[in-house]
Amino acid sequence: QSALTQPPSASGSPGQSVTISCTGTSSDVGGYNYVSWYQQHPGKAPKLMIYEVTKRPSGVPDRFSGSKAGNTASLTVSGLQAEDEADYYCSSYTGSHNLGVFGGGTKLTVL
Amino acid sequence: QVQLQESGPGLVKSSETLSLTCSVSGGSMTHYYWNWIRQPPGKGLEWIGYVYSNGDTNYNPSLKGRVTISLDTSKNQFTLNLNSVTAADTAVYYCATEDLPWKGFDPWGQGTLVTVSS
């Protein structure tokens, strides 16, 4: 299965909102509601930020939100803060044989 | 809250077998999927495979034939074996868990860097 498509980079100023896209196909993102988003700071393990497209795990600020339209999922970070600067990865279930796929990652820079 | 910790050699010779263990603390291994995920230096995430608490396994087709993941609930551990390694297998290896496949990996171990040398 091919990796999901994410923009290599995104940026925004403190306090602004930024949206990161994750594009797949009807066989993954568009076909299932198992889309997740992960935040990874340099040298650290990824951290789950969004699961099942829109749900936030306990402890994740409500500045982080997820959505999906067709074959594209999106992560929106509102009220950008310096600590939001990190790499973000999406993932999706592909349905076939309980397999899934990650996106290539997006480096978010807070200007 | 479940915590995961990877352990194993940081250096493996080309053509040999990479073996890593993930130790699970703070919770039961029952009814969960136990995953290995890797990240080559400077690159993105690649799912390797999982073992379910009943011993069922599932692997990334791109690695099938080289990978085995096993479970030892008596020791609260699961293990990754990847054979015939090459430089392309150099990566940070993470273990992670979830209650349904691809629902969301949480939590993750801190990761361990494995370098394949020639």
Interface residues (C-beta under 8 A of the other chain):
Chain A: A3 Y34 S36 Y38 K44 A45 P46 K47 L48 I50 Y51 E52 P57 Y89 S91 S92 Y93 T94 H97 N98 L99 G100 V101 F102 G103 G104 G105
Chain B: G44 L45 E46 W47 N58 N60 P61 Y94 L100 P101 W102 K103 G104 F105 D106 P107 W108 G109 Q110 G111
